Amino acid sequence: MKALLINGSPNEHGCTYTALNEVAETLKMNDVDAEILWLGKKPMQDCIACFQC
């Protein structure tokens, strides 16, 4: 099994990364491959910042 963890923070190695890294380590202990994808500071197309997602 594989999991994709998405870091939407503008800080690549900030608190969100630290939390996602902990999740990734827990998943790996349970035989689940995990990858952290950093979205960076790029604007998200069609996002209107409604905070519903």
N, C-alpha and C positions, 0 to 999 in steps of 0.2 A: 504494500500500500504506500502511497505517496501523499504528502500534504504540501500545499503552497501557503506560506505565511506572508502576508502583504504588509509592508511597512510604509504607511502613508505619511510619516513624519518628515518634515523638511531636514531634520537632523539625522544623517545616515546611521550614526552609532550612538544615539541618545537613549532615553529611557524606554521608548517603544521597542527599539532594537534589543535592549537588554531583556525585556519581558518576552519578546518573540524568541530570543535565543534560549531562554529557560523552557519555553514550550517545545522548541525543537529538540532540546536535549531529552525531555521527558518522552517525546514521541519516539526518538531513536532508541531509548531503553525498552520501548514496546514494539520494536521492529517495524517502525514506520519511518520511511525516508521523508525528510522535511527540507524545504528550500525557502529561504527568506528572500523576497523580492522587494527591493527598495524603489519606490516610485519617484523619488527625488523631488525636485521643486518644480517639475513640469506641470502646467495646468491640465486638468482633466476635462476632456471634451464633453460637453453637455452637462457638466456639473454646475448647478445654480446655488450650491451651498445651502440647501434646504434642510440638511441634517436628518433626512428621513432614512438614509441607508445605514 
